[in-house]
């Protein structure tokens, strides 16, 4: 299917239009045909959600050195058109795209068994929050919490170090960049924490946040992500 990404202005004038093709939208702001064609993540590492060919269960990196988080669940591959929707949401303030992504992810990622005790969005440093005006992970977490009837604690985890932009760094560079950049500002003892973010690339941010939560007394850290890069 060929997608035509609809602009935010178009959405405000045509609330019933699909975000992707312009046809009549369904319950999530995207028509059923476009939802069916989205790049849902089906075969992936059971720990870090790295896309794998079946029947593999764990990726080589997780076999060599298991991360501090217990499991990541991602709704989609970071591929077209999901990547464009996330970029519009994250960098251009397209809240219609963000709301649709969060609603669909809530259905795709809903815990089948024992889920987390609460959800915590990966925080932004205050300078980046001030520049952007919002934290996309917090908005996604709010929708997941609403759908799953879980509390959301946006201030539990704080990012107090203004690290460099992470997207162009290798994993080991990211880990060094993130070292000691998080603090836990609430009691997490004996809790299962569900971290929420938009995109998972190397996992360094997630790893640093999970380690800090475990050091503070959390018993388990899992994660819920919109999309996973290859």
C-alpha positions in Angstrom: 0.0 0.0 0.0 1.2 3.5 -0.8 0.8 5.9 2.2 0.1 9.6 2.0 1.1 11.1 5.4 -1.6 13.6 6.2 -0.5 16.9 7.8 -1.6 18.0 11.3 -3.5 21.0 9.7 -5.4 18.5 7.5 -6.3 16.5 10.7 -7.7 19.5 12.4 -10.0 20.1 9.5 -10.9 16.5 8.8 -11.1 14.7 12.1 -12.5 11.5 10.5 -9.7 11.2 8.0 -7.0 8.4 8.2 -3.6 9.8 9.2 -2.0 7.7 6.5 -4.2 7.5 3.4 -6.9 10.1 3.9 -9.8 7.6 3.8 -12.3 7.4 6.6 -10.5 6.7 9.9 -11.2 3.9 12.3 -11.3 4.0 16.1 -7.6 4.9 16.3 -7.3 7.7 13.7 -6.0 5.2 11.1 -8.2 3.2 8.9 -8.4 -0.6 9.3 -6.6 -1.3 6.0 -3.6 0.9 6.9 -3.5 -0.7 10.4 -3.3 -4.1 8.9 -0.3 -3.0 6.7 1.7 -1.5 9.6 5.1 -3.2 10.3 4.1 -5.0 13.5 7.1 -6.6 15.2 6.4 -10.4 15.4 9.7 -12.2 15.5 12.2 -10.6 18.0 14.6 -11.3 20.8 12.6 -12.2 23.9 14.8 -9.9 26.0 15.7 -6.8 23.9 13.1 -7.0 21.1 15.8 -7.0 18.4 14.1 -8.3 15.2 15.2 -11.8 14.5 14.5 -14.6 12.0 12.5 -17.4 13.5 12.9 -19.7 15.5 15.6 -17.7 17.4 14.6 -16.7 20.9 17.6 -14.6 22.1 19.9 -12.3 20.1 23.7 -12.9 20.4 24.2 -9.8 22.5 21.7 -10.8 25.2 23.1 -14.3 25.2 26.6 -12.9 25.8 25.6 -10.3 28.4 22.0 -10.2 29.6 20.9 -6.6 30.2 19.6 -5.3 33.5 16.0 -5.0 32.2 14.1 -8.3 32.1 12.2 -7.8 28.8 11.3 -5.2 26.1 8.1 -5.3 24.2 7.9 -3.2 21.0 4.8 -2.8 18.8 6.5 -2.2 15.5 9.6 -2.2 13.4 11.0 1.3 13.1 10.1 1.3 9.4 7.9 3.2 7.0 5.3 4.6 7.8 5.7 4.1 11.5 9.1 5.9 11.5 7.5 9.0 9.8 4.6 9.1 12.3 7.0 8.9 15.2 9.2 11.6 13.8 6.1 13.9 13.2 5.0 13.2 16.8 8.5 13.6 18.4 10.0 16.5 16.5 7.0 18.4 14.9 4.3 18.3 17.6 1.9 16.1 15.6 -0.3 15.1 18.6 -2.8 13.3 16.4 -0.1 10.9 15.3 1.1 10.5 18.8 -2.3 9.7 20.1 -3.0 7.2 17.4 0.4 5.5 18.0 -0.2 5.3 21.7 -3.7 3.9 21.4 -2.6 1.2 18.9 0.4 0.3 21.0 -1.8 -0.1 24.1 -3.7 -2.8 22.2 -0.6 -4.5 20.8 1.5 -4.4 24.0 -1.1 -5.1 26.7 0.5 -7.5 29.2 -1.1 -10.9 29.0 -0.1 -12.1 32.5 1.5 -10.2 35.4 2.2 -6.7 34.3 4.2 -3.9 36.0 3.1 -2.2 39.1 3.4 1.2 37.5 4.7 2.9 34.3 7.5 5.4 34.1 8.4 7.3 31.0 12.0 7.8 30.1 12.6 11.4 31.0 14.1 14.3 29.1 16.6 16.7 30.5 14.9 19.9 31.3 16.7 21.9 28.5 15.4 19.4 25.9 12.0 19.4 27.4 11.9 23.2 27.4 13.0 23.2 23.7 10.4 20.6 22.6 7.6 21.6 25.0 6.7 18.0 25.9 8.1 14.6 26.5 6.8 12.1 23.9 7.4 9.1 26.2 5.3 10.7 28.9 2.4 11.2 26.5 2.6 7.5 25.4 2.9 6.3 29.0 -0.2 8.3 29.9 -2.3 6.5 27.3 -0.9 3.1 28.2 -1.7 3.7 31.8 -5.2 4.8 31.0 -5.8 1.7 28.8 -4.2 -0.7 31.2 -5.5 0.9 34.4 -2.0 1.4 35.8 -0.5 4.4 37.6 2.0 6.6 35.7 4.8 8.3 37.6 6.4 10.8 35.2 8.7 12.3 37.9 9.9 9.1 39.5 12.9 9.0 37.2 14.8 12.2 36.6 17.5 13.0 34.0 19.8 15.5 35.5 22.8 15.3 33.1 22.5 17.1 29.8 24.1 14.4 27.6 25.0 14.7 24.0 22.5 13.7 21.3 22.5 10.0 21.4 21.4 9.0 17.8 24.8 9.2 16.2 26.7 7.3 19.0 27.7 3.7 19.2 26.3 1.6 22.1 29.4 1.7 24.3 29.6 5.5 23.7 26.0 5.9 24.7 26.5 3.9 27.9 29.5 6.2 28.9 27.4 9.2 27.9 24.6 8.1 30.1 26.6 7.1 33.1 25.2 8.7 36.3 22.7 10.8 34.3 19.6 9.4 36.0 18.3 9.7 39.5 15.3 8.0 41.2 13.2 10.5 43.2 10.5 8.1 44.6 10.4 4.9 46.6 10.6 1.9 44.2 11.4 -0.9 46.6 9.9 -4.3 45.7 8.2 -2.8 42.6 8.0 -4.0 39.0 8.7 -0.9 36.9 7.5 -0.6 33.3 9.6 1.9 31.4 8.1 3.6 28.4 9.8 5.1 25.4 9.2 5.8 21.7 12.1 4.2 19.9 14.7 1.6 21.0 18.0 1.6 19.1 21.0 0.4 21.1 19.3 0.0 24.4 21.8 2.1 26.2 19.3 4.6 27.6 17.0 1.8 28.7 20.0 -0.1 30.3 21.1 2.9 32.3 17.6 3.7 33.6 17.0 0.1 34.5 20.2 -0.2 36.4 19.4 2.9 38.4 16.0 1.6 39.3 17.3 -1.8 40.4 20.0 -0.1 42.5 17.2 1.9 44.2 15.4 -1.3 45.1 13.1 -2.2 42.3 12.7 -6.0 41.9 12.2 -6.0 38.1 12.3 -3.6 35.2 10.6 -4.2 31.9 9.9 -1.8 29.0 7.2 -1.0 26.5 8.4 0.7 23.2 6.6 2.0 20.2 9.2 0.8 17.7 12.5 -1.1 17.5 15.3 -0.4 15.1 17.1 -3.4 13.4 
